[in-house]
Amino acid sequence: MDIDRSISKKEPGGRSIQDTSQVTAAKPQSGRQVEGIVQRELPARLFEVALEGKQIVKATVTDRATKDFLRLLPGDRVILTLSPQDATRGRIVERKTL
């Protein structure tokens, strides 16, 4: 089944004009991955993570890690992806093993 996404417009003279420009969704930007140490657990599965540059970031656990029941404790080394819009927020991707 092929969906026709063209839009029909009318010229002032009555003829129709076909606009075949495709509507595409914006691809989400991926942030940069950094390593940090969990400082403490906050309510609602949020964590305070300290990065190498002494910056504190609030991070949540990804859906995949939640499904795999990733248990995080203060002092654990984690890899997180920083948000491209807000550098103080991130998403924990995985826990580093010793």
Secondary structure as GFF3:
##gff-version 3
##sequence-region A 1 98
A	DSSP	beta_strand	7	10	.	.	.	ID=ss1
A	DSSP	beta_strand	16	19	.	.	.	ID=ss2
A	DSSP	beta_strand	33	42	.	.	.	ID=ss3
A	DSSP	beta_strand	46	51	.	.	.	ID=ss4
A	DSSP	beta_strand	56	61	.	.	.	ID=ss5
A	DSSP	alpha_helix	63	67	.	.	.	ID=ss6
A	DSSP	beta_strand	77	82	.	.	.	ID=ss7
A	DSSP	beta_strand	89	95	.	.	.	ID=ss8
###
